[in-house]
Amino acid sequence: MSKLLLLLIQAIQIYSYLLIIWVIGSWFPQLRSTDFYRWVDKFVDPYARIFRGVIPSVGGFDFSVIIAFIVLDIAQRLLFSLIATGS
């Protein structure tokens, strides 16, 4: 069970890195046209879109991504606590 939880924690960490790449890539229009960024966008945008409905962009800045990071962090902490209590 703990191996599965560790795998989920690693998956969340990788997804967080993809989210960071997605945010940074959104600042550079020339990067958005690359195949790699489009691939990242396919994975991250559906998740980020969930939070856009909750927090609208303000002055062109999309703060919903902050909530997306917080939710990933909470999920990761919950998984860590499950491992800790199982030991």
N, C-alpha and C positions, 0 to 999 in steps of 0.2 A: 504494500500500500504506500509506504513512504517513497518508494522509487517512482511510483506514478505521480505522487504529489511533487516530488522534485522535478520531474519532467514537466509538469504543468507550470511550476515556478519558472523554469528555464524558458518555456514557451512564452510566458507573460513578459519575461525580460527581453526576449528577442522582439516581441511585438512592440514593446516600449521603444526599443531602438528604431524599429521601422517607423513608429510614430514621430520620433525625433527627426529622422531623415525626411519624412513627409512634410513636417512643419518647416524645416530649413529649406527644403526644395521649393516650397511655395513662395519663398522670398526671391527666388531666382528664376525668371521666366525661361531662360535658355536651358535650365536644368529640367524643367517640367516637360520638355519635349523629348527627353531621352527615354529609351525603352525601359531602363531600370526604374525611373521615377514612375512611369505609367504602371509598372508591375507593383510597386509599393502602393500606389494610389488605389489599385484594385483591392488590396487587402485592408488598407487603413480607412479609406473614405467611408465605407458603409458603417464602420464603428463610430467614426467621428460624427457622422450625420445624425446618429441617435441623440447626441448632446447638443447639436445645433438647434434642435427644436426646443430645448430647455433654455439655452442662453443665446440670445441673438448677438450678431456681431455689432461692435460699437466702433464707429469711426473707421470702418474697414478692417478692424482687428477681430479675429475669431477667438474669443476667450473660451469657447466650448471645449477646446483641446485641453485646457487645464483640467477641466472636470474629467475628461477622458483619462488623463494621466492619474488623477486622484483615484478613480475607480479601479484602474489597473493596480495601483499601489495597494489599495485596500484588499483586493483579491489576493495579491501576493502575500500580504501580511496574514490574511486568514489561512492561507495554505501553510505558511511557516508555523502558525500557531497549532494547526492540526498535526504537523510533524512533531512539534515540541511536546504536545500533550500525549502523543502516541508513544513517546520514548520512555 
